[in-house]
Amino acid sequence: MADPASVPRPCWDVLAAVGAGGALGGIARYGLSVALPHPRDQFALSTFVTNVSGCLLIGVLMALLTAAADPHRLLRPFLGVGILGGYTTFSTYATDSLDLVTTGHPFTGMAYAFGTVAAALVAVYAGHEIIRAVRK
């Protein structure tokens, strides 16, 4: 049996920051899905925009936090894990890709699946590089 003193205790302030941020990010994602609805058998523009813009913002955030002298310890959990984690939705992206394939649009589904990952990676890099360029 583990020594109770050696078991890490939860950091309630970090959990609260992640939870509050996640709620805000989820609300923003829902708002975008309402603004840009799509049927099951069509390209999921709202999910694509959500994931790519969220990845751009995570690139910006990580560049800013890395460059900051002493960022507040709750910034990354609140903004990165919470807001942007709640905002982006790669589970919905997987479901949207599968929906396209199973409703008779296999090429669009595969293009959406691979295109989203490619665009998300480019967005993270672009966000990071934008901040680097601005800081110079």
C-alpha positions as MATLAB code, in Angstrom:
seq = 'MADPASVPRPCWDVLAAVGAGGALGGIARYGLSVALPHPRDQFALSTFVTNVSGCLLIGVLMALLTAAADPHRLLRPFLGVGILGGYTTFSTYATDSLDLVTTGHPFTGMAYAFGTVAAALVAVYAGHEIIRAVRK';
ca = [
       0.000    0.000    0.000;
       1.272    3.464   -0.930;
       2.254    5.871    1.755;
      -0.543    8.506    1.910;
       2.063   11.272    2.137;
       3.526   10.222   -1.233;
       0.212   10.359   -3.132;
      -0.055   13.678   -5.005;
      -2.950   15.855   -3.906;
      -5.116   17.545   -6.521;
      -4.460   21.204   -7.190;
      -8.004   22.496   -6.892;
      -7.170   25.895   -8.349;
      -5.778   24.255  -11.503;
      -8.829   22.001  -11.802;
     -11.111   25.009  -11.382;
      -9.184   26.965  -14.037;
      -9.414   24.064  -16.500;
     -13.120   23.560  -15.771;
     -14.006   27.239  -16.141;
     -11.974   27.522  -19.326;
     -13.493   24.323  -20.716;
     -16.986   25.648  -20.132;
     -16.180   28.869  -21.994;
     -14.466   27.020  -24.843;
     -17.370   24.596  -25.172;
     -19.850   27.464  -25.352;
     -17.792   29.120  -28.089;
     -17.627   25.844  -30.048;
     -21.376   25.355  -29.714;
     -21.979   28.920  -30.910;
     -19.880   28.316  -34.006;
     -21.722   25.057  -34.746;
     -25.044   26.905  -34.545;
     -23.738   29.702  -36.780;
     -22.421   27.244  -39.392;
     -24.701   24.175  -39.309;
     -24.289   21.285  -41.745;
     -26.170   18.105  -42.623;
     -24.498   14.743  -41.881;
     -23.577   14.186  -45.506;
     -21.851   17.532  -46.098;
     -18.464   19.020  -45.252;
     -18.454   20.091  -41.588;
     -17.249   23.658  -42.001;
     -17.919   24.643  -38.376;
     -15.829   21.746  -37.032;
     -13.047   22.477  -39.506;
     -12.999   26.207  -38.635;
     -13.128   25.421  -34.923;
     -10.211   23.002  -34.988;
      -7.990   25.046  -37.289;
      -8.617   28.342  -35.478;
      -8.105   26.609  -32.115;
      -4.778   25.217  -33.326;
      -3.719   28.651  -34.566;
      -4.539   30.081  -31.147;
      -2.680   27.309  -29.299;
       0.395   28.134  -31.391;
       0.027   31.808  -30.447;
      -0.528   30.964  -26.785;
       2.446   28.636  -26.480;
       4.726   31.166  -28.186;
       3.544   33.903  -25.818;
       3.860   31.766  -22.690;
       7.290   30.517  -23.716;
       8.482   34.086  -24.259;
       6.954   35.447  -21.046;
       9.361   36.003  -18.176;
       7.076   34.636  -15.469;
       3.581   33.767  -16.694;
       0.927   33.104  -14.088;
       0.814   29.374  -13.380;
      -2.908   29.169  -14.185;
      -2.674   30.794  -17.634;
      -1.771   27.619  -19.504;
      -4.369   25.420  -17.732;
      -7.108   28.040  -18.165;
      -6.379   29.180  -21.719;
      -4.683   26.147  -23.268;
      -6.220   23.096  -21.628;
      -9.479   24.773  -20.641;
     -10.648   27.259  -23.258;
      -8.824   25.878  -26.291;
      -9.270   22.273  -25.187;
     -13.001   22.868  -24.777;
     -13.188   24.831  -28.016;
     -11.441   22.367  -30.310;
     -13.259   19.153  -31.022;
     -11.318   16.368  -32.619;
     -13.890   13.795  -31.500;
     -16.534   15.590  -33.554;
     -14.037   15.796  -36.420;
     -13.678   11.992  -36.316;
     -17.467   11.551  -36.277;
     -17.923   14.046  -39.125;
     -15.288   12.201  -41.184;
     -16.994    8.868  -40.562;
     -20.414   10.350  -41.383;
     -19.142   11.537  -44.754;
     -17.646    8.147  -45.583;
     -20.724    6.172  -44.481;
     -23.223    8.440  -46.252;
     -21.687    7.875  -49.661;
     -18.988   10.545  -49.759;
     -15.777    8.581  -49.146;
     -13.486   10.946  -51.065;
     -14.817   14.014  -49.247;
     -14.606   12.176  -45.915;
     -10.996   11.164  -46.430;
     -10.057   14.615  -47.753;
     -11.732   16.152  -44.712;
      -9.933   13.742  -42.358;
      -6.461   14.330  -43.771;
      -7.047   17.983  -44.647;
      -8.088   18.856  -41.106;
      -4.955   17.330  -39.606;
      -2.725   19.049  -42.161;
      -4.441   22.421  -41.717;
      -4.316   22.093  -37.916;
      -0.582   21.400  -37.942;
       0.070   24.311  -40.285;
      -2.098   26.525  -38.062;
      -0.126   25.695  -34.892;
       3.126   26.456  -36.698;
       1.707   29.659  -38.207;
       0.463   30.896  -34.838;
       3.849   30.286  -33.276;
       5.719   31.959  -36.139;
       3.394   34.986  -36.194;
       4.268   35.695  -32.561;
       7.985   35.168  -33.228;
       7.845   37.601  -36.147;
       5.914   40.214  -34.149;
       8.357   39.958  -31.238;
      11.395   40.635  -33.480;
];
